[in-house]
Amino acid sequence: MDAELKYCVDQFDGANFAVWARRIESIFVAKNLDKFLSKEADETKENEVSASKKAYALMLSFLSDKVLLSLSYENTCASIFQKLKSTYLRDGAVNQILIRKRLAMLKKKKEVSMQENLNEVNGLVNQLKSCGVKISDMDIIVYILMSLPPEYDSTKSAIENQPSEHVSLKFVVSILLDAEALLKDRRVSETKAPRSESSNDVAFPTNQRIVVCFKCNKKGHIARFCDKTVVCHHCGKLGHKKRNCRYLTRKKPPFKEEAAAVSFVVGEGEVKKFIVDSGATSHMCSQREWFEELKPSSGTVSCAAKSSLLEVAAGYSVLFKDNKVIVKGKNKTIVLCELSSKGQYVSDFIPTVSNTFVAETEEAELWHRRLGHSGNHALRKLGLPISDSFCENCVLAKQSAEPIGIGNRRRESAPMRMIHSDLCGPVEPATLSGECYVLTFVDDYSRFCEVRLIKKKSDIAVEFNKFLKVNDTVKRIRCDNAKEYVSGELQKVARNAGVEIDPCPHILLS
């Protein structure tokens, strides 16, 4: 019966020897010829010699012509199989490193299904196992997750946040196959969903109602905003407003270069005072000696007031502050005048200089201290001497504190075991329901943060009681040494729940 069984195995051509050898070993076991794969037949026993010849013939039927040419000196099944193992089953360190590198660099392509990607990972893992390497299921899970594209990031995060005792190879495979099915269904629904030309990408699409105006029968607006009902108050026609009427002629004010507005002094006597902030384009005065250069001009003149009007030259700025007029330049600041009882800033053109100092020293260290310990780059820009001397205050100001703690901090190995908590507030303005304090719960393992709002500090015990009922795996609460955390009410809640409160100083001084 066994002799009549036929096995369809592709002839070995030099590729995937580990898979081919596994099939050959199973076939030889089924035919009770497996011992001839590892040892020669006893020539004194006729039955073993006959079975060995059958094993030899069967082995030759599973080899391609190219491989048979390299086995011309092997005439038994055992010698052929051992020769193939030594040739194609490379179990050295270099081969193991190459296989591990292929596993680490393996990436799932978009056109490859999840099952095909898993089969490829399993094939490389089997090659490692055939080299005598022991690989755990957790290592295989790591290689599978490393091969996933970015669209599976949420699935990877969900698997990584699972407790270690719940994560198994079978569990991960089922999760990934389900995630692939969900992604395919989402792509199909997105391609089949109708989209309008004017629709934008939104997180939650809704069925938009097409608005039609019943007056003009056009889409996109209602009758209230229809131009058919708008009447122009200029031409009396429908469809536009007066500001958009094409029959409306707008008169533009004429402008001539020679007719610029000029402010000047009208009256008798000598005028030696200026009014600041006139808003005039040009200014005039009767004091010829105040000007260094004069040019003749002609044009329309308009009266302003019985005092002269001052113009500030380019490069200066005017600041009205504390009822004073301050003119600022690049190198000096001038206080022109103060607000008078009539509500005008009248200057007698005798400016008082403020914040202007004449330095008679060329000492670089003194300039360095005067300018707030500025560096040589800033001093050089100001045209001041630079210094290469040692400044102790600069060195002390630039010192940095040493880091608190040495080495990596120990983290919890499972979520919701140690919680970091803190209270912020009072925050103004309060919420509509009166909460003005913010209470936070941060998981030490996953850094997941939960925020709750409370009205007063004494409500911490109530919120902690609710939190511990939902998260019964919490063993320790890390908090500062504030009064609301070390009070008797919160200690009582923690003691009933079997939770340790671990306070630390709320201010760490280095």
C-alpha positions, 0 to 999 in steps of 0.5 A, spaced: 500 500 500 505 504 501 509 503 495 503 505 491 503 512 494 506 517 490 508 524 493 509 530 488 515 534 490 519 539 486 526 536 484 531 540 488 535 545 484 539 548 489 534 553 493 530 552 499 534 546 502 531 547 509 524 546 506 525 541 501 529 537 506 523 537 511 519 534 505 524 529 504 524 526 511 517 526 512 516 522 505 522 517 507 519 516 514 512 514 511 516 509 507 520 506 513 526 508 509 528 514 514 534 511 517 538 510 510 538 518 510 543 518 516 547 511 515 549 506 510 545 499 509 548 493 512 551 489 506 550 482 510 543 483 511 539 482 504 533 486 506 537 492 508 540 492 502 534 492 498 531 497 502 537 502 501 537 501 493 529 503 494 531 509 498 537 511 493 532 511 487 527 515 491 532 520 492 535 521 485 527 522 483 527 528 487 533 531 485 534 536 478 539 534 473 544 540 475 544 537 482 546 530 480 552 532 476 555 535 482 553 528 486 557 523 481 561 520 486 556 519 491 552 512 490 548 511 496 542 515 499 546 517 506 552 519 502 547 524 497 543 527 503 549 528 507 553 531 501 547 536 500 547 538 507 554 540 507 553 544 501 547 547 502 545 547 509 550 553 511 550 553 519 556 558 520 556 564 523 556 568 517 550 565 514 546 566 521 548 573 521 545 574 514 539 571 515 538 575 521 539 581 517 534 579 512 529 579 518 531 585 520 530 589 514 524 585 511 518 590 510 511 589 507 510 591 501 503 594 499 501 589 494 503 583 498 498 580 503 499 580 510 499 572 510 504 572 505 509 577 509 508 572 515 510 566 511 516 570 508 518 571 516 516 564 518 521 562 512 527 566 514 525 563 521 526 556 519 532 557 516 535 560 522 532 554 526 535 549 521 542 552 523 541 550 530 539 557 532 533 557 538 528 563 536 523 564 541 516 566 539 517 573 542 523 574 537 518 572 531 513 577 534 519 583 534 521 581 527 514 581 524 512 588 527 518 591 525 516 589 518 510 592 518 509 599 514 506 606 517 499 604 516 499 599 522 502 604 527 496 604 531 495 596 531 503 596 533 502 600 539 496 596 541 500 590 541 506 593 545 501 596 550 498 589 552 501 585 558 507 581 556 503 575 559 497 576 554 502 577 548 503 570 544 505 569 536 498 566 535 494 572 538 499 577 534 497 573 528 490 574 529 490 581 530 494 583 524 490 579 520 484 582 522 487 589 522 488 588 514 481 586 513 479 593 516 484 597 512 481 593 506 474 594 508 476 602 509 479 603 502 473 599 499 468 604 502 472 610 501 473 608 493 465 607 493 463 613 497 460 619 492 464 625 493 462 632 490 467 637 486 466 642 491 467 637 498 473 638 502 476 632 506 473 632 513 474 627 519 466 626 519 463 626 512 455 628 512 450 628 507 450 635 505 443 638 502 444 641 496 441 649 497 437 651 491 434 658 490 427 658 488 427 665 485 433 664 480 433 656 480 440 656 481 444 652 486 449 655 492 444 660 495 437 661 498 432 667 496 434 671 501 441 672 499 439 672 491 442 678 487 435 678 483 432 681 489 437 687 490 435 693 487 440 699 486 439 705 489 442 709 483 440 706 477 434 702 479 435 696 476 435 689 479 441 685 480 447 689 484 448 694 489 449 702 488 457 701 490 457 696 484 453 700 479 457 701 473 453 707 472 456 711 478 461 716 476 466 717 482 470 723 483 477 723 484 480 728 488 485 732 484 492 732 486 498 736 483 505 736 485 505 744 486 499 744 490 501 741 496 498 743 503 503 747 507 502 750 514 505 756 516 505 762 520 500 768 520 500 774 524 505 780 527 511 779 531 516 774 532 514 767 533 519 762 536 514 756 538 512 750 534 506 746 534 508 738 534 503 733 531 500 738 526 499 733 520 501 737 515 505 735 509 510 741 509 511 747 514 513 754 514 516 759 519 519 766 519 526 764 522 531 764 516 537 763 521 534 756 523 535 753 516 542 751 513 539 750 506 533 754 503 530 752 496 525 757 492 518 754 492 511 756 490 504 753 490 497 753 494 498 755 502 493 754 507 492 757 514 493 752 520 494 756 527 498 762 530 504 758 531 509 755 527 509 747 525 515 742 526 517 737 521 521 731 524 526 729 519 527 722 516 531 717 521 527 720 527 521 717 530 516 721 535 513 718 541 508 721 545 508 718 552 506 721 559 504 727 556 511 729 553 513 729 546 520 725 545 524 725 538 528 718 538 534 718 533 539 712 532 544 715 538 540 720 542 533 721 545 530 729 545 524 731 549 521 737 545 515 739 549 510 737 554 502 738 553 499 745 555 493 747 558 490 748 551 491 741 549 497 742 544 504 740 544 507 747 544 515 747 543 519 753 544 525 749 540 529 749 546 530 741 546 532 738 553 536 732 551 534 725 555 538 719 556 544 722 552 551 721 556 558 723 553 563 717 555 570 720 556 573 713 558 576 708 553 576 702 558 573 696 555 572 692 562 567 699 564 563 698 557 562 691 558 559 692 565 555 698 563 552 695 557 550 689 561 556 684 560 555 684 553 560 680 548 565 683 544 561 682 538 556 687 541 561 692 543 565 692 536 558 693 533 557 700 537 564 702 535 567 701 542 573 697 545 573 690 546 576 686 552 579 679 552 580 679 560 576 674 564 569 676 567 567 672 573 560 674 573 559 672 566 562 665 567 557 664 573 551 666 569 553 661 564 554 655 569 548 650 568 546 645 574 548 638 574 542 633 572 538 630 577 539 623 578 545 618 575 543 613 570 536 611 567 530 611 572 527 604 573 520 604 569 514 599 571 514 593 566 506 593 566 501 599 565 497 602 571 501 599 576 504 606 578 501 613 577 504 620 577 499 625 580 499 632 580 494 638 582 494 645 578 490 651 580 486 655 581 485 657 574 481 663 572 476 664 569 473 657 572 469 653 567 461 654 566 460 648 572 465 652 577 471 647 576 477 651 577 482 645 579 486 640 574 488 633 577 492 629 572 493 621 572 499 619 568 501 612 567 508 610 569 509 605 564 505 608 558 505 615 559 498 615 558 495 621 561 488 622 564 485 629 566 479 631 571 476 637 573 475 639 580 472 645 584 476 644 590 482 641 593 478 637 598 475 633 592 481 629 590 479 624 595 473 623 591 476 623 584 481 618 587 476 613 589 473 613 582 479 612 579 482 606 583 475 603 582 476 603 574 483 601 575 484 596 580 491 594 578 494 600 581 499 599 587 503 606 588 501 613 587 507 618 586 505 625 588 508 631 591 508 633 598 502 637 598 497 638 603 491 635 599 495 629 598 498 627 605 491 629 608 487 623 612 481 623 607 486 621 601 490 616 605 484 613 608 481 611 600 488 609 598 489 604 605 482 601 603 484 600 596 491 597 598 495 603 594 501 606 597 502 613 596 509 615 595 510 623 596 516 626 594 518 633 595 514 638 590 521 642 589 527 639 588 533 644 589 540 642 585 
